[in-house]
Amino acid sequence: MCGLHGADSHDFLRQVKASTALHRTQDSARFELFVSDDGLTLWVFTRPTEDAYPAVTCRRLNRDGQGHWIAKRSLRCEAGRIACDSLVVEFQRLDEQFQRSLADGK
């Protein structure tokens, strides 16, 4: 997932926290967030109060051969099926909004 290999969400969190290239940013009541120094990689971890805990997602931005920005997300959820499915839908909606903003040049 975004260049890291982990046994579970907790392992990914440990690695992300230990990385010198990733830094905590804009935590919320629901998530812990980490961004890469270049701003192209975003890691999000659910907090224990979330139904979809533990879960981790990573979104990486790259340019395609024509120079267009492409966002690719990986998600690992170790909670129950309903909670995980809900989290997937939530991030799909966010990604759709993000892709529209990229396409609009914002």
N, C-alpha and C positions, 0 to 999 in steps of 0.2 A: 504494500500500500504506500504509494508516493515514495518508493525507494527504501522503505523500512520493512522488516519482516518481524512479526510478533506472534507470540503464542495466543494472546488474547488482548482485550482492550486495555487491561492494566499494564501489560507488557509494552504496548504502544505508548501509553502515557508515560511510563518510566523512561523510555527512549527519547521521547519528544522533550521531556523536561531536562534530560541530560544533554541534549544537543545544543551546541553553541551557535548553530545556524537558525534556531527557532526560538521565538520569544513570546511570552504570554502577552495577550492583548485583549482588551475589551471583554473581560469576563462578564457573564450575565448570571442571573439566578438559576438558569437552566443548564448552561454550558460553560466549560473551560475552553478558551480559544488560544491558539498559538499560530503565529505567522512567521514565515521565513524572512530572512534579511532582505531578499529581493522582492518580497511582497507577492510572489507568484504561487506560494503554497500555503494553504490554510488547514489547520487541524482543529477539529471540534470534538470534545469529549462530553458526554452527558454527565450530569451530576447525580449523586445517589438519590436525590429527591425525584428524579424523572422516572416515569413508567418504563422508558426504554433504556434503563441503566442495567448493565454497562453497555455503552456503545461508543464507537469512534467513527469519524468520517474525515476524509482528507480530500481536498479539492486542489488540483494543480492546473495552472494556466500555462498553455503552450501556444506557439504560433504554428499554423499549418503551412504548407508549401507556398500558399498565396499570401501569407502574412496576416491572415485572420486569426484572432484569438479564439482558442478552443479551451473550454473548461472540462476537465475530466474529474469525476468524483468516484471515490471508493468508499464503501460503508461496511462496517462490521457491527452487528448488533447481537448481543448475547442475552437479551431479555426475552419475554414471551412474544409469540408470533404477532398478536394484535398490536402490541406496543411498537414492535419493530416495523411492521407494515405502516403504521401511522407516521413513524419517524421518516421512513423512506419517502412517503408522499409529501411530507413537509419539506424535505430537502429537494425533492423534484420541483416543487413549486418555486422555491428560492432560486434554484438553478435556472429555471425558465425565465424568471425575472432578470437574473444576472445576465443570461445570454442575450435577452432583448436589449439590455443596457449596453452590452458590448457591441451589438449590431448597430445600435443608434450612435455609437461613438461617445457615449457618456462615461 
